[in-house]
Amino acid sequence: MNLRKSANSLVVRLLVMGLLMAMLGTAASYTQLTRFLREDLTRSVAVQQTALADYVARDVDNYLGERLSFLERLAATLPPELLARPERLRAWLEERSTLSALFPVGLKVADATGRRLDGAGQLTTDDPEFEAARQGQPALGRARAAASGHSVLPMAVPLRDAAGRVSAVLLGTADLSADGLLDHLQRGRVGQDGGILVVSPRDRIFVASTDVGMSLTPTPPEGVNPLHDRAMAGYRGSGTTRNARGIEEISAIASVPTSGWFVVARLPVAQALAPVGRMQTFILQQRAPAVAAVLVVIGLIMAWLLRPLLRAADQADRMTRGELALAPLRVVRNDEIGHLTQAFNRLLAKLQDNQEALARLAHHDTLTGLPNRKLLDDRLLQALARARRHSHRVAVLYLDLDGFKMLNDTLGHEAGDQALREIARRLQALVRQTDTVARIGGDEFVLLAADIEGPADQNALALARRCVEAIARPLQLARSPIVIGASVGIALGSGGETPQDLLSTADKAMYRAKQNGRGHCVAAAQNV
């Protein structure tokens, strides 16, 4: 019993509700803050990575542009007569290499067939940089690993004769490792696991990487990294993707114009969004004691506030047992205040019973229990409104009993009342639940058929004939069968009429039916 009272206690319910609201609030703030921080940090990291990628791309572009420009200046100043003198040409190139450390691996000159003009040897003419220079364009080759283990990058520019024709090719090989390009990439990384990639779409290799093991390795095949696939197709920007190792990361891509390469600055999502995890832990650690403290305070306040209400509930119980005089109490719920509800409801039930009895007397015929004229008008008004909305028809059948006055005068009012009750029962058995049978006078009945679909006149006529047949069945009164009849007037409406119009029309039709003899039905202005 005490457990049941505790379960129904308003204080307990409020505490439980407060706990649920606190939990929901914590969950909502946890979810909303997590989503906000993830989105905000992702955008911030993407902007940071984009700035880093742009910076590294410019630096790499400057590195390449400086060396190509140096080669072009050498090509412009190389004396043409040296092309026919290998020893002097080799000395000239060595002198230039000594003066500038841009090409520590060395400089070479070859003719269009790949024959070296600075000494013995033959160069491969299939390399992309050689082929482009032979066509008159400065170009970069494919980065590769040298015998020293360093990453090197060949470059070539055309040598032109006095007529502007390409007479030879000047080649230089830059040492990416010795020049500190990779060291610069290492300094450009963000976080412990962030990194920089320099990618050559033409050669489909990683030219350089902060992860040394990835340098000069092939790029992943299509479908492994969607953002990488887009970058290879020309996309430049930022996004979140999953790399070839299955690690989700935020990456930004920037172009290196001189070479056609692009730079990727990347950072694992787990590291970029580490503050989100710390925030989630903080919320859970801080909210739990705060929620507990608030619930304790709420419980104490509610116990103090509801003490008078508990006393009122006890008084209501004593009122229902007759120990105290009845007095009205406010309706609440099935808890401490619910005791007051139950007591008040019992008083209210008595009042409602009386009101329902009065309402029934006001709207029903006391003899037959059928609706009276007032209730009929109300239902007819509703039926006309529905007919107007749904394009249905309404039928009003006005019935007047034939021979009832003689029965009443001969057998007495008691027999007449019995006959009226039996006729009311028969009429109710003929109609639908949505229809209405009303008694509006001594021996006058009205049948309201609402929401008629199809041929309304035929349906109304059929219903009228069934009414006449039902009334014509013998009545067992005064130990002998008595037969009376009925005349029926029919009026149809479609929603534009008033209840008085339809009743008046049906009444006039009923009088015409009486003039035609016993048991006739007449519909609005025509004999049926």
Steps between C-alpha positions, in 0.01 A plus 500: 500500500779741593683406179187576298457835676863583432458411132195728481669776698513835325837572660643174364356570157640850494841373605488234230385759248779733608751221463371413154506866394852539631608188316328615182655845535842350552455269202374788284784733596747213464372426149463861389836614634671195355349563157575874517859450611560228242368721220679811626831325561477321167455834323781661700740211437404499130585873479827439685592209278412702188728782611777249573457327164507837318815603687685175426380503136640852451826397662534190280405707195772755587749217544425358155467838332838615632675197351322515166581870474865425578510241222339741254757771587781250449351397167482865393865571595660175378730584206380306190855416394547293818249245369769376262774493766413240767790572734446875511120444534554263793730753669245774446224290656716398797587861564132595503418209733772615735368855504142387574387209718158473337600185309752315717453180300631678190412655164491328160458602138381264227389532140156401373606137472608484863875500424679689772691806371694554824673161485447138417166339563144468379182627673159339486278705273178345632505697824219759509728791585734423206213462255339830613831691478563356155161647405612839634339495846671498841377199698533292813571130495383222724634509854701190583742359750872547428775250581578706809152435630399863449189607311599682182302688235630545142419823311569604142490816285564545126819653354427706188722609212510847347190421295307401811496130420561243774855381455554313825355437845643622832419267789545540874413270789387650830561309824170531691647340811820705508313823431292449815161490325391201705628664818283799417202269462574350839489849653169564326312211661221572749456288812659166574340312212440780249697499178583653164494320166635625166327308220576479128176414315692442175733244652243378759759501778555675831795729419562579865333436835548573867459124536835411341380150420240639259747705291534382138226236549200464267179676586206278603273361226166664427222431747723469808499869598212701342653841576834392351317385186340843468836672553656288224215618275569867578307578820665753729352573840440310824289217631475204733600162362633157593854430381648179367574383855137543601567807717245779478675833445439863408697586186563816300639507143695783333662514155871536416462688165855457367489121510132402482543338843280559800564516872279325757495617861323237712411442862319199656146585611559332836786739572329805351186441707673399823351808679154356432580191704632711786185712490280187513686371803473841667121513446446155650727566797356841582129434436460191723564667840316814392191297404509311831521825700213659308279194553562503877405869518188443289395208720528704820311795352220280361456315831459835674263640237276191486449448872167692505388309196554169679279617782233601250509152349446344843200727558350395167523133601321573826230689310429198281468282811257745656729607781496860381247717324532500123684798352624556143867427432702564185548215248864396450656160412547147644760591764484701821279747318326201339324422829328835465418413140325178595289667771404788271423262213248313713321825573528600139360165387182564693462842343566362153235230549244766585602718209482208255148418621393860452661513156320182394168640614567813299583313177297177505136397504414359842255241363702337220854609588539638147662838427254789518457796264791696655752218459362422152562860389857481624575170324330618183715812503816286532384264223439793264847638573660163419292469184618843388869409561492152343232549230269241658118506534282510810155342520228603749204262536196649679275221633146542631315196636169408332231380746691584813233740634232227475733253677568751776128584545393136490769324705617787716814704542696215653451290188583802289824553691588133456433529126723806471788324681470196271493713187806691622682169552408379148616824338832493684559147375472621139764774502879522522684613810574829328131567432252652744141406588321777693154546643384859453131475583227271628500252212759669276850366444789630289773278358824676401724306258834680462793458258299328226706398197374379164137557388371682807136512387483122444678424829272736693191349336614147585560603861155663520331185373685287755375737770140465377534120492653487850223716649231300319593179680234418764550638852423270792286730715220409744548130421405552136697605192448859394604632158575862433674665207721796418519773239850617408619828350853508357727803455855489361771754571856557378626738769367833382171473690416576861358236737170690507481496118547122479256424784240732351539343155479147641193599709319631193589184308361292788166682483480427128573135578210495749269643236592207275393248756649285774860369465615733224839668452540836330836661417529880476230607253447156333299190590726196535 
